[in-house]
Amino acid sequence: MAKDTDKKDKKEKGRSAGPNILQRAGKFFREVYGELKKVTWPTPKELIAYTATVLAFIVIISVMIGVLDFGFGKGFTALSAVDLGAAVSATATPEATPTPEATATPDAAATPAAAN
């Protein structure tokens, strides 16, 4: 029992003894400001050079993707225009093609005759 009350007392003391939310937020922003002062910022000339480099790479990659897209589009269009059925039908002979009469079962052939 004594352990339970000790834990409750520690929790209550821990919450009331610590800094409130505004103090913690202020400390956070002070630390952020301190870290930003340590950053080595680029000069305007360096910034322009870095920006130009990034933009040049974006243009180069965009052109490459556009060329590939155009090429694949034309390739797939050419492939879809190829009639693969013509090659198959040209090699098949009319005698080898089964007709509906040849594939009919004896029961199916007898049914129309029985109807007459």
C-alpha positions in Angstrom: 0.0 0.0 0.0 2.8 2.4 0.8 4.3 1.9 -2.6 1.0 3.0 -4.3 0.8 6.2 -2.4 4.5 7.0 -3.0 3.9 6.6 -6.8 0.9 9.0 -6.7 2.9 11.5 -4.7 5.8 11.4 -7.2 3.4 11.9 -10.1 1.7 14.9 -8.5 5.1 16.4 -7.5 6.5 15.7 -11.0 3.7 17.6 -12.8 3.6 20.6 -10.5 7.4 20.9 -10.1 8.1 21.0 -13.9 7.8 24.1 -16.2 4.4 24.8 -17.7 3.7 24.6 -21.4 4.5 28.3 -22.1 7.9 28.0 -20.5 8.7 24.8 -22.4 7.6 26.4 -25.7 9.7 29.5 -25.0 12.7 27.2 -24.2 12.1 25.3 -27.5 12.1 28.5 -29.6 15.2 29.9 -27.8 17.0 26.7 -28.6 15.9 26.7 -32.3 17.1 30.3 -32.6 20.4 29.3 -31.1 20.8 26.4 -33.5 19.9 28.6 -36.5 22.7 31.0 -35.5 25.1 28.2 -35.9 24.1 27.4 -39.5 26.4 28.4 -42.3 24.1 30.2 -44.8 25.1 30.5 -48.4 26.0 33.8 -49.9 23.6 35.3 -52.5 26.1 34.3 -55.2 26.2 30.7 -54.0 22.4 30.6 -53.6 22.0 31.7 -57.3 24.5 29.0 -58.4 22.8 26.3 -56.4 19.4 27.3 -57.7 20.6 27.4 -61.3 22.1 23.9 -60.8 18.8 22.5 -59.5 16.8 24.1 -62.2 19.2 22.7 -64.9 18.9 19.2 -63.6 15.1 19.5 -63.5 15.0 20.6 -67.1 17.4 17.8 -68.2 15.5 15.1 -66.4 12.2 16.4 -67.7 13.5 16.3 -71.3 14.8 12.7 -70.7 11.4 11.6 -69.4 9.6 13.3 -72.2 11.8 11.6 -74.9 11.3 8.2 -73.2 7.5 8.8 -73.0 7.3 9.8 -76.6 9.5 6.8 -77.7 7.5 4.3 -75.7 4.2 5.8 -76.9 5.3 5.5 -80.6 6.6 2.0 -80.0 3.4 0.7 -78.4 1.4 2.4 -81.1 3.5 0.6 -83.8 3.1 -2.7 -81.9 -0.7 -2.4 -81.6 -0.9 -1.7 -85.4 0.6 -5.1 -86.2 -2.1 -7.6 -87.1 -1.0 -10.8 -85.6 -4.3 -12.5 -86.8 -3.3 -12.1 -90.4 -0.2 -14.3 -90.0 -2.2 -17.0 -88.3 -5.0 -17.0 -90.9 -2.5 -17.0 -93.8 -0.9 -20.2 -92.6 -4.2 -22.1 -92.0 -5.7 -24.0 -94.9 -9.5 -24.0 -95.4 -9.5 -27.8 -95.1 -8.0 -27.7 -91.6 -10.6 -25.3 -90.3 -13.4 -27.2 -88.7 -16.9 -26.4 -89.8 -19.9 -26.3 -87.4 -21.4 -29.4 -89.1 -18.1 -31.4 -88.6 -18.0 -30.5 -84.9 -21.7 -31.2 -84.2 -22.5 -34.2 -81.9 -24.7 -37.0 -83.2 -27.5 -36.0 -80.8 -27.4 -32.4 -82.1 -27.6 -33.6 -85.7 -30.5 -35.9 -85.0 -32.6 -33.3 -83.2 -33.3 -31.2 -86.4 -34.2 -34.4 -88.4 -36.5 -35.5 -85.6 -38.3 -32.2 -85.7 -39.2 -32.6 -89.4 
